[in-house]
Amino acid sequence: MARCTFPAEGTSVTCAVSGGADSSALLVLAVAAGLQVTAVHVDHGLRPGSAHEAEIVRATAERFGAAFHALRVDLADGPNLEERAREARLAVLPPEALTGHTADDQAETVLVNLLRGAGTRGLSAMRPGPRRPLLALRRTDTEALCAAFAVQVVHDPSNHDPRHLRNRVRHELLPLMAQLAQRDVAALLARQADLARDESDLLDALAAQLDPTDAKALTAAPVPLARRVIRRWLTGTHPPDAATVERVLAVARGAVAGTDVGAGRRVERSRQRLSLVSPQAPTNPPENE
């Protein structure tokens, strides 16, 4: 409990509980922390018997005095299954739902983001806090807790499916790294995420003080800071890629007058100011009278 970051005692919380060791331990520890807990199980309907897993979670919730709620989402097997399943869960869970991510998940996230070309923000992985109260625990801790309390745990076969990058990172890359380094690299990567997050937060604070439309200020700023300012400015659903950021920097320096930045948008420069030009909505012709 001393390593957990739960909200204050008495707080009403929703815990996302798949039935695995991590989320089951989350449920048990949240109750032990004196929270008013509702366990929510999301059934993706991807394999036979998935409805039975909800009943396992229901039984655990009832045993430890938590409320229970079952949700079902319709999800078809196919490409990008892991990401689509995550998006489907997020769509039906309340935004403040607690999750059972551990330090091992944090290490995997660092490597997955690295393989996808993330910058310091991506390498900082998941931010610790009340929504991820187990982030300082290890997977061995949650498994040991469930064993100690004889909690029935669901074993999801999709966690071993090599189609998913995270599974290959977990079962192949991390063990190989540990063998090469002759040390526990998961703990090392989790600490590196903390360092990267501190540096990313500092850059964000400095970037917030700069006007992204001031071409002169962007040109005078240190390049890493200017990149952060532009990335913050252009980020919508997803952040811009590195090539887009560099093109906008070229506009700020006056090397080019404008550049496309995706989704039909352009950044243009005029009189030392940058402007983000969005696509014009189509104009309907007037109806004939």
Secondary structure, DSSP 8 states (H G I E B T S, - for coil): -TT-----TT-EEEEE--SSHHHHHHHHHHHHTT-EEEEEEEE---STTHHHHHHHHHHHHHHHT-EEEEEE-----STTHHHHHHHHHHHHS-TT-B----HHHHHHHHHHHHHTT--HHHHT-S--BTTBTTTTS-HHHHHHHHHHTT------GGGG-TTSHHHHIIIIIHHHHHHHHTS-HHHHHHHHHHHHHHHHHHHHHHHTTS-TTBHHHHHHS-HHHHHHHHHHHH-SSS---HHHHHHHHHHHTTSSSEEEEETTEEEEEETTEEEEE------------
